[in-house]
Amino acid sequence: MKKRLLAFLLAVSIAVSMLVMPASAAGNNTAVQFAITLGAMDSEQSGALDAAVTRGAFARMLTSYSTYRESVSSQGAVGTLYTDLPGSSAWAPYVRIAVQQGWMNGYTDGSFRPNNAVTLEEACTAVLKLMGYKMTDLSGAFPNAQLNKAGELGLRAGLDRRQGEAMNYEDCAVLLYNALTANNASGSAYGTTLGFTVSNGQVDGSTILLSSLKGPFVASESTVLPFVPASVYRNDKVSGSAELNKYDVYYYSESLKTLWVYTRRAAGRITEVSPSASAPASITVAGTSYTLGSTAIASPGVLPQRRRCRPGGHSAAGHEQCGRRHHHR
């Protein structure tokens, strides 16, 4: 086979392993990544993890970790929910769901106080209700009964908050991630009610993620997404920009309003194709061996003159991809 000079676009794909982590790891970036993926927070909030979570924002987080997360758009924006929360508020659909389901309540003066910071005991109480627990069945009075039950279930693992203290975004992400592996009121892992696989203290969200995932695609100069993403990952890091440049490799999930973009580049020569050029399973470029992530993607009819591949020895949770443009010598 004649050697050819190639220009490569290399990109590490979505690390599905970030969605298959033990609850004990929730104190690191895993819980935050999970919250972003489920739409519980956006890139601006994830960039300010120390900021206090308001009651309105927490209603959004609760909804994102519930079976009602797909029905937010159907709530509408009419009417006045509370004296301080009109139907036009960005928090209105989430608060409406949270209140209707009994996870949160307004105050006796007719207000909801959406801008007040949510405290540890308020957050734990709301999550317990989300998981189906009845407060009348708990031993003791508020807030000790709720805090003790949350501790018993492991919801407070990794949290360094005391009664009366405000919760920040990382705290809330950890609390909700812990809830996925904890037993709900029916005795089963809460995460299973959302479609996740929970086994041996681990949460596997890849099924839901992959079922809604589109891609990989290679961007052109005129690429336009079919939606406006709420969360963007660029080279596996949270990004505030959804800009796509020519030859960027990208994936997206419209239901999760999430975009993944990869821009890594390298150059080299093809020195080996195995088992054949017509049906390649692996390719060696500049001394590095790559395994094709998909035979369908490798076919010329899908992306002419472009290949997606994985370097040998790379983590099974992800794969690298490469596209090529030929320059004949």
N, C-alpha and C positions, 0 to 999 in steps of 0.2 A: 504494500500500500504506500502511495506517495506521501511523504511528510508534508504537512500543511501548517502554516503559521496561523494561529487562532487567537482571537480575543475572547476572553471568558467573562461571564457574569456569574459570580459565585454567591450563593446565598444559603444560610442555614435556615431551615424551615422552622415552623412552629415547634417549640419544644413541648410536646405533649406531656413530658414528664413533669412539667410544672403543675399539671392538673392531677398528678398521681403522687401525692405526698402525704406522709403521716401527719396526724394532728399535731404532734410534738414539733413539727417544723413550721407551724402556722405563724410563729412569731417572726419569721423572716419574710422575705418578699413574696412567698407563696400565697399567703392570705390576701395580700394586696392585689396580686395578679389575678387571683380568683375573683375578687370583688370587681375589678375592672372588666374582666371578661363577661361577668354576669350583668354588667351595667349598673352596679351598685354605686359606683363613683366614676367620674370622668377623669381625663388626663390632668385637668387643672387641680382637681381635688387630690389626686394621687401625687401631685407635685408639692402638696402642702399637707403631708400626713400628720403633722403636729397640730394642725388647726382643729379647733373644737367643732364637733358635729352638732348641727342644730336639730331640733325636733323635726323640722320639715325634711332635712337631708336624711335623717334616720328613717323616716317613713319610706323614702325611696329605697334605702338599703334593705329594709325589711321586705318590701315588695319584690325586689330583685332576687331575694332568696326564698321566694314562695312560688306556688303554682299560678299566681296571678300576674306574673311578670309579663306575660304575653298579652294581657288585656288592658294595659295602661292606656293605650291610644283610644280605646273605646269608652273611656270615662267621660270624655267631653270636657268643655271648659266654660260651662254656664252655671249660673246660680252662685250663691254665697254660702260657703261651708261654715265659716265662723266669722265673727265680727272682724277679725284681723287676718282672714284668709279668703280672698275672693276666688271665684272659680277660674279666673284668668291667671292665677299664680302658678309658677312652674311646679310648685309642690302639691298643688290641688289634687291631681289624679292619684298621687301616691298616698296622700293623707286620707282621701276618700276611701281608698281600699283598706288602709291600715285601721281606720275607725270602724268601717263596716264589718271588718273581720274581728274586731275586738282586740287588736294588738296594742292600740294606743287610744287615748281618750282626750277630749277637750276639757276645759275647765268650767266650773259652775257659772262663771260670769259670761259665758258664751264665746270665749276666746280659745284659740289653740296654742298661741305663742310659738309660732313656727321658727322664730329666730332665737329662741332660748336654747342654750346648750343642753344636750341630753346627758344625764348623769349615769353613773354606773348602775344604780339600782333601777332607774327607769329603763335603761337598755336591757338589763337582764330580765326584767319583768316582761318587756315586750317580746323578747326572744322566747321566753318560756311559753307565752301565749301563742306565738307563732308555731311552736312545736306541739301545741294542743293541750298544754297543761292548764288546769283550772286553779285559779288562785285560792279558791275556797277549800281545795284539797290539801293545801300546804300547811305544815305545822308552824304555828306562830303568826306574828303580825308583820305587816309591811314596815320596813324593807328587809328585816332580818330573814324572814321566811323565804323571800325570793332570792336573796343573796346566798343563803345556805343551800337552797335547791340548785342554784346555778353552779355553785362550787361542787356539789355532790355529783352533778352530771359532767363536770369537766369543762363547763363553758368559760370559766374564768382562768383556765390554764394559759399562762403566758401574759396575763394582764397584771399590771402593777397599779391598780386603781383602788381607792377606798370609797366608802359610802359618801355621797355628796360631791365627789369629784367629777368634773366634766370628762367626757370621752372624746378622744380625737379620732381621726379617720383610721389610723393604724389599729387603735384599740377596737373599734367597731368591726373592722375587717377580720381581726383575730377572733373576736367573740362569735361572729357569724360563721367563720370557717370551723370553729370548734363545734358549733351546733350541728354541722353536717354529719359528724361522726358520732354525736351523742344520741342516746335513745330518746325518741319522742314519747308522748303520753301513751302510745299504743305498744311501746316496747321494742320498736325497730329503729334502726338508724335513720335520723331525719333526712339525710341526704338521699336515701332511696326513694322518698316520696317525690323528689324533684327529678328523678330519672338517673341519678348518679349511681355508680356501683361503689358500695362501701364494704371493705373487707379488711379484717385485721387492723382496724384503726386507720385505714387509708381510704382516700376519696379519689375515685377515678372519674373525672369529668369529661374524658376524651370522647365518649359516645355522643354526648350532646353537642360538644364542640364540633366534632368531625361530621356529624349529620347535617350541620348547617354551613360547613366550610366549602367555599368555592375557590378553585385555583389548583395549582399555581398558574399565574399569568405573567406575561412579560409586557410591561407598559410600553406604549408608543407615545409619540409627541401629543397625540390627541385623546389619550385615554381618559374617560370620565366614569367615575363610579356610579352605580345605580342608587346610591343613598349617601347621606352625609354622615360619616363615622363619628361616633361619640368617643371612641377610644382608638388610639393608634400605637402600634409597636413598630419601631424602626430599628432593624438589626438587634431584635430582642430587648430593646429598651423602650420605655414609655416615651412617646413623642407628642408634641402639641401640633405637629404639622401633618396633614394628610396629602401633601404634594407628591405626585408621582412623576418621576423623570423618565426619559426614554431608557429602556433596557432594565429598569427596576423590576425585580421579581416580587409579585405580591399575591396575597391571599385575602379573602374577606369573608365575613359572616354578616349577612344583612340583618338577620333576626337579632344578633347580638350587637349590631352596629359597630363592629370592630374590624380594623384593617391591620394587616401585617405586611411590612415592606422590608425588602432586603436589597442592599446596594453594594455588597462586597465584590471586588473585581480582582482578577489576576490574569496573567498571560503565559502562553507556553505553546509547545508543539505536541500534537498527537503522535505518540510513538507506538501505541498498541491498542487494538480493539479486539474484544473477545466476547463470544466465540467467533463472530463474523461482523462485517460492516453492515450487512443487511438486517441482522438481528442482534445488535449489541447488548450485552449484559453488563459489561464493564469497559472502562476506557482509561488509558494511562496518558497523562499530560504532564510534560516537564518533570517526569520522574515520580509523579503522584498518581496513585490509582484511585479511580472513582467508580462506584457502583451505581448504575442507573436506578433511580427511584421507582420508575414505572416503564414497562415496555410500551404501554399505550402512549405515554408522553414522549417516548423516544421515537415514535414513528413519524416520518416526514409529514404525514397528513395533518398532524396536530399542530406542530410548530416547526415549519421548514427550517432546516439548517440550525436547529437549536436542540440542545440536550440538557436534561436535568440529571444531576448525578451526585453521588455521595462518596466522600473519600473513604478509603478502606480504614477500618479501625475507628470511625466516628461513632458516637453514641447512637444506640438503636432508637433512642427517643426522638432523634431528629435526623435530617439528611441534608446534604449540600446539593446544590443544583448548579448547572452551568449551561449557558446559552453560547452559541458560537457563530461568528461571522467568518467566512472563508476568504483568504487572500492568497490566490495562486501565485506560486513563485515563477 
